[in-house]
Amino acid sequence: SIATWLTIWGLVNVVNIFASYFFGWLGDTIGWRNTVVWFSGTLCGLAMVAVCYAPVLSGNSEPALFCALALYAIGLGAFGPLSALIPSLLPDNKGAAIACLNLGSGLSNFVGPLIVTLCVAPLGVEGTLWVIAMLYFAASVLTLPLKLPETR
């Protein structure tokens, strides 16, 4: 029902708020890059697989869907340290770095639906979720070469 979906979605957003605070602290503790590499894309990718299979394997369980989406919200929170990492890569041009972050954030609102549009007909929902999962895993891998200026 719509009420159930809105309840799940609302709770997942609360999870994201706390995850964002946690990963901000973790980023300051173990490093911004490490947080993004090991948690953001990895958790979001695993969450896409969980969204695909957890509700089905548990008999269309709403708690299973909530857990899968909560994992996604936690993974999204782990992207928070990018806001500190990217400007630190360009210390002499922080404005351009922040502009790139904003561009990436805005483009995701276009590219995400485009991916679904291109993939859902030939691959189905399951295949589309796997494509999205692979893109999230790739995001973590692509973060590996990023080095802060003092660690280059």
ABEGO torsion letter per residue (X at the ends): XAAAAAAAAAAAAAAAAAAAAAAAAAAAAAEAAAAAAAAAAAAAAAAAAAAAAAAAAAGGBAAAAAAAAAAAAAAAAAAAAAAAAAAAABAABAAAAAAAAAAAAAAAAAAAAAAAAAAAAAAEAAAAAAAAAAAAAAAAAAAAABBBAAAX
